[in-house]
Amino acid sequence: MSQPDDAGVYKVSDDLALIQTVDFFTPIVDDPYAFGQIAVANALSDVYAMGGVPRTAMNIVCFPLKKMDLSILRRILAGGLDKLKEAGVVLVGGHSVEDNELKYGLSVTGLVHPDRILIKRNLTTGARLILTKPLGTGIVNTAIKADLASPQVTEMVIALMSELNRKAADVINNFSVCACTDITGFGLAGHMAEMVVGSGHGIRIDSGELPIIEEALDYAAMGLIPAGAYKNREFRSQVVKISPLVDRAVADILFDPQTSGGLLICVDSSQADQLLNTLHEKGLNSARMIGEVTDGPEAIFVE
C-alpha cells in the first residue's frame, strides 16, 4: 500500500495478505468489564474496515499498580477476552507496564485476500455511502461524565460501543464495495475527509439521513461537546462545507469523536439498496444511506 490507511497490510503471497493494527486508550466508562469489551471492539474494527478477518491479538496494558487494585485489571481483561471469543479471535499474548494512568487495548493481526483489500480513497463517482452505526457516542460520554445521562442512556451507549463491526464486514464481502473506513476519533467528517483528500472525488451528505443517537442531539444543544470535536472541526474546516440550513447540533455531531463507531461503506449505486436491506436483515437497524460520491472537488458538502 502506497498511502496510509486504517491498518497496515503485508502481502504474503498471491492469495494471502496480513492486516496489522494497534489501538489502546484510557477508560471511557467506569465499568472495567465494559471498558475491556469496548477497547477490543474498537481495536478489531480497523481489520474489518480493510475487508479482513481478525485472527490473533495481543493485549497491551498500562496499569497504575500503586493506585488501583488488580481486581480492576482482571475485570478489564475478562471483558476483552469475552469480546475476542465473540469475534473468533485468539489471544496469543501481550505486554504490560506499570504506568500512572490506566490504558488498555490490542495489537491485532488479520487475514485478507490481496484482491479483497478495502482502502479509503478508492472512491467512484455515483457510488452511495452507507453508515452502519449511529453517531454521537462522544457527546453522550461527555454527558455521562457530567452526571447528566440516565442509566438507560449509559447502558445503551456502552452496548453500542461494545458492538463488533463483524456483521457489517461479513455483509459487505458479498457486494461491490469500492472503499471503506471505520468512524472513530476524527468523527464522521474527519474520516470522510481522509477519504476525499487525494482521491479526485468529493462527497455529498444528506444531513437528514444521518443516524444519530437521539439523546446526543439534546446534549449537543446543551453545549456538551467534547474538546476533540472542536479540534476535528478546526483541522478539517477547509474540506467540510456545511450548509447554514443544517441544524447546529447535527453539525457538531459530524465532528464528534466516536469510540468503536460504525463502518462507512462506499458501494456501487446498483447494489446500495440491497446492501442496506441486508444490513437491516442482519440486525443492524441503525444503518442508513447518507450520501453519495461526486466527481470532485475534493470536499464534503453537507446539506
Secondary structure, DSSP 8 states (H G I E B T S, - for coil): --S--SSEEEEEETTEEEEEEEEEE--SSS-HHHHHHHHHHHHHHHHHHTT-EEEEEEEEEEE-TTTS-HHHHHHHHHHHHHHHHHHT-EEEEEEEEE-SS-EEEEEEEEEE-GGG--BSS---TT-EEEE-S-B-HHHHHHHHHTT-S-HHHHHHHHHHHH--SHHHHHHHTTS-EEEEEE--TTHHHHHHHHHHTTTT-EEEE-GGG--B-HHHHHHHHTT---HHHHHHHHHTTTTEEE-TTS-HHHHHHHT---SS--EEEEE-HHHHHHHHHHHHHTT-TT-EEEEEEES--SSEEE-
